[in-house]
Amino acid sequence: MEPMVHDAVKPIGFLIGKWKSFSANGKFPPRVDPFTYKEELEFTSMGQPMLNYKSTTWHPESGKPMHLEVGFLKVKPGTKEVAFIVAHNFGITSVEEGVVFDDKSIKVKGTKISRAEMNKDPSVTEIQRTIELKQDGRLQIIVSMSTSLNDNCEEHLVVVYEKVDG
């Protein structure tokens, strides 16, 4: 059965479905050596002017869970404006706002980042995310960030996904 899709969501409808990482590489600026991981993400529609979002990552060898994100990718009806609202299991939430482009890409930048008081340093101070559907049908997401240890917004994650369902 096809999901109900609100007209406002049509510019980001290409995201609907389940995606699994083909390659996933990261680093935590400025301290941690590069790492790899596996990831599955899913965008679903309930007929509202937003997509529901879930991302789960795990260690590529041990299979041990690493990170979980849940949230919503909202579209302001009648515009190309988007807001990506994300809760991370390590104790931060982010509101990332930006635009969707006609070439099936989305660029957002964190406008609000909150963290639990109990979180250890370093704290995330800026997030930028580019989501792009490539010509070959793969999805690429690049996440850049800065922390309380670095002033520059640096590349944190580069992930290429293949659609597995949807």
N, C-alpha and C positions, 0 to 999 in steps of 0.2 A: 504494500500500500504506500503510495506516494505521501510524503509529509506535507502537511498544510504549510504554505509559505506566504507570509504577509508580503504585500507588494513592496513595502519599504526594504525588505530583505533581499530582493532580487539582485541588486548589485553585488552582494556577498554570497549569493546562493551557491556559487562554485565551491564554497567551503563545506557544504552539508555532506556529511558522511563520516566514515572512520578512516583515519590515515595512520600508517605505521612508518617509522623512520627507516630510511634507506641508508642514511649516514647522519650521525649526530656527534658533533664535536663542540667542546666547550673549554672555557678557562674562566677563572674568577679573578678579574683584574684587582689589584696588580700582583697577587700573591701565589696563586696555585698553578702548578704545572698543567698543561693541557690534559683533557680527559675525553673519553668517549662514553656513550651511553646508548640505551635503546629507549624509544618513546612511542606511545600510541596516543593520538588525540582524536577527539570526536566533536563535531559540531552538529547539533540537532535543532529542529524547528518545531514549535508548538503553535504556529500560526500568529505569533505576536511579532512586533517590529524589532526582533532580536533573535540571535541564535544562542542556544545554550552551549557551553564549552566545558570540556574536561580533558586534562592531559595527565598521563601517568608515565613516569620514567623508572627504569631499572638498570642495574649494573649489567653490562653485556656478558660477563662471564659467570658471575654468581647468581644472577637473576634477582638479587636483593633490591627491594624498592628503594628509590632514591628521592623522588620529588613528586608532588601532586599539586595540580592547579585546577580550580573550578571557577566558572564565571559566566559572563554574558558578553556577547558582542552586539551592541545596540546600534541601530541606524535611526537617525532623526528623519522621520517621514518627509518626503519631498526634497531631500538633500542628499549629499554624498558624505555628510558628517557622520562619524562613528565614535562610539565610546566603548572601550574594552575594559570591563570591570572584572578584576581577577583576585581571588583569594588563594594564597600560597600556604602550603601546610607547614612551612617553617616560621609562620607568624607575621607575614605582611599582607597587606591588601594594596592594590593599585588601581587607580582610574587612569586609563591611557586614552587620550583623545586625538583624533586626526581625521583623515579622509580616505575614501575608497576611490581609486582611479579607474578609468575605463579599460585599462590594460589588465584588469583583474589583479591589482595590487592594492595593499592597504598600508598606510604609514601612520603610526600613532606614537605619541610621546606622553609620558606620565605627567599628569597634572596634579595628582594627589597620591602620596605614598604614606601609608600608616604602618606602624609596627608595634608588636606587643612589647610592653616594658621589659619582660623577662628575656627578650632576645639578646644574644651575645653580639658584640661588635665583630665585624664592621656592619654598619647599617647601609642599606640601599638608599641612595639619594636621588637617582635619576634612572629612568627606564625609557628606552626607545625600541620599537618593534616594527619590522617590515615583514609583511606577509605577501607572498607573490606566487601566483600560479604560473609555472613555466610553460614554454611551448610544448614540451614533451609530456605535459599532464601532471608532472610532479609539483608538489607544493614546497616552497622554501620559506623558512622563517629565520630571520636574523634578529637576535635580541642583543642590544647594547645596553650597558649600564655603567653608572659610577657609584662609588661607595664612599663611606667616610674616610677611606684610606687613599682615594685618588680623586682628583678634580675632573679629569677628562672622562667623557662617556666613551667607553671602549667596548669592542665586540666581546660578548660573553658566550653566546651560543649561535651556532650555524647548523641548521637541521634541514635535511631534504627528506620529504615524505612521499610515499606512494599510497594511492587510495586503495583500500582493501574492501570497502563496503559503502554503498550509497550512491 
